[in-house]
């Protein structure tokens, strides 16, 4: 169930981001606004991917993952 939630969250975020970037690029006459909008969303995407990679790597070496609650 956790994987489904993460999948839906990331899928929704990607679709909203794609739509937002598309609207920002189409509606904007300023290249500075277009580039800055793309840079902000690209930075957020990079941070999200990096956090997911770190979480996966840390879960492989977590000494407490086999403990029951």
Beta strands, then each sheet from edge to edge (+ up, - down):
end
